[in-house]
């Protein structure tokens, strides 16, 4: 059994996925021994309240991870979390033995601090982020991801990554995220990677390849080394390049990198919006769009070429393409964003056509698009708009469940 901690836990998407992996493998491969969730921008800690409602307050922390003493985090075998996408550059060189640290408030460095200070380091990591991580920032393409990989490399981890669009593997939402798995050098998996070739691991032999099959031949591929120390990588990686070297799949081992552009190979059942809808009789009237509002929705969803004026009085040309309106119920949903909730017309909210008229999606349907159980976020004091916001911050649980099941079989 792998003792697991969940960081940036939100409403517990990683935990739900790993608990489902336990059921799928019919053994308790994962036990959450500690969790942390803190939202700095709100007084009421909605996500943490839901987490505590579902799993209790024991071993759950609701303070900033930056303020947590690593000594108070139990030893664990697996660290998981979907951390915020920020500027991950190295900001400070410390004179003491702890070496390099990033900026205050950049939460990747809290993960790095835990891994650095734990004498018994976790054997495995499963982390998630937006896919633009691989090419950020714009003035040093790929630097942010290179800093992470270099930091993990120095801490004794091999890493494999894959950008996954959940709908490519039958899940109900077109949500594209990068997932990466770390393997400490003390694990049998690390030794397997070392005995294998990096390209074979990425394309066929690795955990990601077993979870999410891809075409056997890469569209393009490259090998390179991450050179220099962490500060040098932060200062120099990607300088002068307009394109990131990191492609949608890859492996890091001992500073050596193989990365490839791969394509999904999935012929199973696809899930569409129509598969997650509740009966129309159960939809509250407030979710239907009044006839008087339809023109506003149509305008926001439509293509535009117009002159706009900034707040300072500057006129500029504005253009954007049209969106399908209403959304096709025969396709997976678009990515849920945090602004999904509320009645106000919006370019990005989902709208479907029903016999009773056009309507928005209700919270249960949004939960289903991320593969949560119905009403996972339904507790007293949390509005429907906030429930939608929380789903915009969540992940597609089926991805974590699949990674968890395959990793459990790998280490058993």
N, C-alpha and C positions, 0 to 999 in steps of 0.2 A: 504494500500500500504506500502511495506517495503522499506524504504530508504536504499540503499545498497552501500558499498564501495568495490572496487575490487583492491586487492593488488597483486604485482608480476603479473601484468595483461597480460604480453606478448602481443599477438595480439588480446586479448579480448575473449578467449574461454568461460570463465565463463559468461561474459556479453551476448554473443550470446545465450548461453544456457538458461539464465534467460529470455531474451527477447522472445525466442521461447516458454518458459513456459507461458509467458503472453498471447501469441497467442493461445496456447493450452487450457488454462483455460478461455480464452475470457474475461480476466480482467487484469488490470495493477497491478499485485501483487508486481512487483519489479521495482524500479527506481534507476539507478546508479547515485549517487550524487557526487561521487569522485572516482578517480582511480589513481594508481601509477604504473609506469613501469620504471625501470632503469637497464641497462645492464652494469656492471662495466668493462667488458673486451673488450669493443669496443668503438671507438670514435664516429662512426655514430650510433645513437640509432634507429636501423631499426624497431624493434617491436613497439616502441613508435610512430614512424612516421606513421606506418600503423594504429595504434589505433587512432591517431589524424585525419588521413585521413578518417576513417570510422565514427567517432563520434564527431570530433571537439576538439579544445584545451581547451574549457571551463571545469573547474573542473578536469583537467587531470594534474598530476604532473610527471615530468621527472627528478627527482633527487633521490638520494639514500633514501630509506625509513628511514634509520637511521638518516638522517639529517632533516627529516620533524618534525616540532613542532606539537605535538598532538593537540594543540589549533587550528591549521589551518585545521584539519580534521573535516568535518562536523559531527554532531551527526547522528547516523545511527542505523537501526534496524538489519541489516544483514551485516556481514563481510565475504567476500569470497576470496580465493586465493590458488594458488598452489605454495608453498614456497620451496626454495632449500633444498635438503637433505644434512645436515652437521652434525657436532658434537654438540649436543645440551646441553652438560654438563654445570652445573652451575660453573662459573669461579670466581666470585667475591661476597663477602658478603659486602654490603654497610652498613655504620654505621647509615645512615639516615632511615627514615620510608619506603623508597621504597624497602628495603629488598634486594632481591637477583637479580642479573643480570648475563646474560651469556656473552660469548666472543663477542668482537667487530667483526662485519662482519657476525655473525651468525644470520640470519634474522628471525628465529623463535622468538627471543627475541624482535624484533620490533613489532610483533603481540602482544606479552605479554605486552609490554610497552603501546600500544594503549589501550588494555583491562584494564590495571591497572590504567591508568591516566584518562580515560574517566569517568566522574561522571555519565553520562547516558550511561551505558554499552550496547553494542548491544545485542539484545535478542537472536539472532541466529548466528551461525558460520557454514560455509561449507568450509572445507579445503581438500587439496589433496596433496599426496606425493607418492614417490615410495614405493613399499610394503616392501622393506628391512628395512624401518623405524621400523617395529615391532620387528626386531631382532638385531638391531644395538646398540652398537658396538660389535665387536667380543669378546672383553674381559669382557663385562658386558651385556650379552644378554638381550635386551628389555629395557635397561636403557633410551635410547633416548625417546621412546614413553612414558615410565613411567614418565619422567620429564615433558613432555607436559601435560599428563593427570593430574598429581599432580598440575601443575601450573593452569590449567583450573578449577580443583576442588576447589582450594583455591580462585579463582576469582568468584565462584558461579555458575559454569556450570556443567550440566550433559553432557556426551558425548557418542555417539554411533559410531561405526566404522564398515567398511566392506572393505575387499580386493575384488575388482571387476576386473575380466578380461572382457573387453568390448565385446569380441566376444561371451562370454557365454550368452549374452542377445541380440544377433542378430545384434550387431554393426560390422562394417567392419574391425576391427583391433584387433589383439590379444595383447592388451595393458593392463597390470596388474598394478593397482594402488590402494592405500588405500585412501578411502574417509571417512572423519569423520565430524559429525554434532554435534555442541554444542548448548545446550538449557539453557538459563539463568534461575536462580531459580524464577524469576518473571514471567515466561511464563506459560501458561496453559499446555504446553507439558511437562515441567519439573514436574509439579504436577501429570500428567498422569503417567510418569515413576515411580514416587514415590509411586503411588497407585497400580502400576502393579508389577509383579515379573520381575527381570532383565532378566531371561531366556525367559519368554514370550515376553518381549519387543524385544529382539534380534532376536528371531526365528519367530515371527508372528505379533506382535502388532506395532512394531516401524516403523519409516519412511523408513529405509533401507529395511525392510522386505516387505513393501508394494510396494516399487520401484522395488526391485530385489528379487523375490520370491526364496525361498530355500526349500530344503527338510525339512519336519516337525521335523525330528529327527536329532540331531547333531551327527557327527562322533565321536567327543570327546568334552568334556567340563570341565571347572574348575571354581571355585570361589576363589578369594583371595582379600586381602586388600592391598592398597598402604600405607605403614606406614612411619611415620617420616615426617620431614619438607622437603622442596624442596632441600636443600643442602644435607640432609641425603639420600634422594632418589638418587640424582646425584652421591653421593660417594659410595653408597652401593648396589643399586638395581642390581640384576643379577650377583653379584660377585660369582665366583665359579661355575656358571651354564653354561653348554654348549648349553642349549636350552632356547629360550625365552618362557615365560609363555603366551605371547599374541598370540592368534590364529586368524583366518581370519575374525571373527565376534566378536563383544563384546559391552558391555555397562559399563560405569562408572557412579556411583551415590554416592555422599557423601563418597568417598574413597573406596567404595565397587565395585568390578569388577566381572562381569560374562563374560567369553570368551569361544567361541566354534569354532570348525572346522566344517564349513557348506559346503553344496554342492548346486550349482545352480539348480533351477527347472524351466526350460524355454523350451517351445515347439513351439515357434513362428518361424517366418521366419528368417533364417540366411542370412546375407549379405556376399558375397564373392568378391574377387578382380574383377571378371568379371563384377560385377554389377556397378562398379564405373569407368570403362574405358571409355575414350573418343574415338571417331571414329579414326581409324588408319590414315585416310587421313589428320587428324589435328595434327598428331604427327610430330614434327620437325625431320629431318634426324639425327641430332646430338644425338638423344636419342637411336638410333640403335647401337648395338655393332659391330664394324668391325670384320670380320673373323679373322684378325690377332691378335685380343685381346681376343678371346674366350678361348684360352688355359690358359691365365692368370686368367680369371674369374673362370674357371673350377678348377684350382689349389687352389685358395683362398677359394672356396666353399667346396672343398673336404676334406676327412679325411686325417690326417697327423700323422706320427710317424717318427720323424727325430731328428738328433742332430743339435742343433743351438749353435752359439757362441755369448756371450754377448759383449757389447762394451769394457769391461775390459779384454776380451780374455778368459773368463770362458766358457767351453763347458757344455751343459745341454741337457737332453732329453725333447723334446717338442711333445705333442700329443693333438689333438682335433678331434672331430667327424665331419662327413660330414653333409652338409646341402642340402636340396632339391634344385636342380638347373636344370632348372629355377623354380621359385616359381609357385605353382599350382594356377591357376586363379579360381579354384572351391572352394577354401578355403579363410577364412579371411586372411588379410595381417599379416605378422609378425609386431612386434613393430617398428614403425618408430624411427630411432635415428638421432641425429643431423648431423651425417656424411653421410646422405642419398644422398646429392647432388653431382654434379660433374661427369665428365666422367671417372675418374680413376677406374680401377678394384678394387673391394672390396668384402670382405666376407659378409658384412651386408646389402649392398644395395639390393633393390628389382629388380629382373630381370624376365620378363615374355616372353613367346614364342608367336610370332604372325606369320601370313602368310608372313610378310615381314622380319622376322628374330627375334633374341633376342633383347629386348630393356629394358631400364630403365623406371621408372614411371615419368610422367611429373608433374609439380607443381600442376595443377588442380586435378590430381588423388590423390596426397598426401593430398591436402586439403579435398577431399571427404572422405578419410580414417579417418580423424578427424571430418568429418561432417560439415565443414565450407562450406559457399557458394562458388561457383566457383570464382576464382580470388580474394579472400579475401585479399591475400597478394601481389597482383599485383599492385604495384605503381612504379612510375619513380624512378630509382636509386637503385632498389633492384634486385639483380641477381637471376636467377633460383636456384643457389646453396644456396643462403641465404634464399630463400623461403623454400627450403627443410629443412634447419637448423631450421627455425622457427617452422615448423611442427613437427620436432623431439622434440621440447620443449613444444609443445601444449598438449591438452588433447582431449579426445573423447567427443564432445559436447553433444551427446545424453544422456550421464550419468547425466550431470548437468541439462539438460532440464527435465529429469524424476524426479530427486530429487526436482527441483524447483516446478514442477507441483504438486507433492504430498505434499510438505511442505506448499504450498499455500492453498491447500484444508484443511490441518490440522489446520492452524491458522485462517482461514476465519470464 
